[in-house]
Amino acid sequence: MAKNKKDLGTVYSTADGTMCPQCGNPVAACNCKQNEDIPKGDGIVRLSRETKGRKGKGVTVIQGVPLAQDELKPLAKKLKQKCGTGGTLKNRTIEIQGDHRETLFKELSRLGFKVKQSGG
């Protein structure tokens, strides 16, 4: 039987614990990009509305999305299309132009995220 090309090798070691599938090192000593991208947090996506520094124009801010950086960009695009407006991705924070908290709350919940509204 031919070996699978995606053979991950050691997944768990009793001495080191969980092993990184990319570099083969223990997760605590991993230096590859895969584990650096996802920030450690409480797993709750927070929605808020801000106007500070935007000349009175309001934006909906989405923080704490537990995804890697390369997965945030398509999510931001999908959310902007859902709201029919523009926005940006800055420092792992998605900003959507306008007040779309209700729409984004429903969409993010539908996608399986635990969502809370923060602020007023």
C-alpha positions in Angstrom: 0.0 0.0 0.0 1.4 3.4 -1.0 2.1 5.9 1.8 -0.1 9.0 1.9 1.7 12.2 1.0 0.1 14.0 4.0 1.7 11.7 6.5 1.9 13.9 9.6 4.3 11.8 11.5 4.2 12.1 15.3 1.1 13.8 16.5 1.5 13.4 20.2 4.4 12.4 22.4 4.1 11.5 26.1 7.3 13.4 26.8 6.5 16.6 24.9 2.7 16.6 24.5 1.1 17.8 21.2 3.3 18.1 18.2 3.1 20.7 15.5 2.1 19.1 12.1 4.1 21.7 10.2 7.6 21.6 11.8 7.4 18.5 14.0 8.4 20.3 17.1 6.4 20.3 20.3 3.7 23.0 20.2 5.3 24.9 23.1 8.6 25.1 21.1 7.0 25.6 17.7 8.4 28.4 15.6 6.3 28.0 12.4 3.7 30.4 11.2 0.7 28.2 11.8 0.5 28.6 15.6 1.6 32.3 15.6 -1.4 33.5 13.5 -4.2 32.6 15.9 -4.2 34.8 19.0 -5.0 33.5 22.4 -8.2 34.9 23.7 -11.5 34.0 25.2 -13.0 32.9 21.8 -15.7 35.6 21.9 -16.1 37.9 18.9 -17.0 41.4 20.0 -19.1 43.9 18.0 -19.0 47.6 18.7 -19.7 50.9 17.0 -17.0 53.7 17.0 -16.8 57.2 15.6 -13.6 58.4 17.2 -11.0 59.6 14.7 -13.4 59.3 11.8 -14.9 62.8 11.7 -18.2 61.7 13.1 -18.7 58.8 10.7 -19.6 55.6 12.4 -18.1 52.2 11.8 -18.9 48.7 13.2 -15.7 47.2 14.7 -15.3 43.4 14.9 -12.6 42.2 17.3 -11.4 38.9 18.7 -12.1 36.7 15.7 -10.3 33.4 16.4 -9.0 32.9 12.9 -5.5 33.0 11.3 -4.6 36.2 9.5 -4.9 34.7 6.0 -8.5 33.6 6.9 -9.6 37.0 8.2 -9.4 38.7 4.8 -12.0 36.5 3.1 -14.2 36.8 6.1 -14.0 40.6 6.0 -14.9 40.5 2.3 -17.9 38.3 3.0 -19.1 40.5 5.8 -18.7 43.7 3.7 -20.7 42.1 0.8 -23.4 41.0 3.3 -23.8 44.6 4.5 -23.4 46.1 1.0 -20.8 48.6 2.2 -17.0 49.1 2.4 -14.6 48.4 5.2 -11.1 47.4 6.0 -8.9 45.0 8.0 -6.5 46.6 10.4 -4.4 44.8 13.1 -6.7 41.7 13.2 -9.7 44.1 13.6 -12.4 44.2 10.9 -14.0 47.7 10.4 -17.3 47.9 8.4 -18.6 51.3 7.4 -21.9 52.2 9.0 -23.9 50.7 11.9 -24.5 47.1 10.9 -24.3 45.4 14.3 -27.5 43.5 14.0 -26.7 42.1 10.6 -23.2 41.2 11.5 -24.4 39.6 14.8 -26.7 37.3 12.9 -24.1 36.5 10.2 -21.3 35.7 12.6 -23.6 33.6 14.8 -24.7 31.7 11.7 -21.0 31.1 10.8 -20.5 29.5 14.3 -18.8 32.2 16.2 -19.8 33.2 19.8 -20.7 36.9 19.5 -21.3 39.6 22.0 -22.1 43.3 21.5 -19.8 45.6 23.4 -20.3 49.3 24.0 -23.6 51.2 23.9 
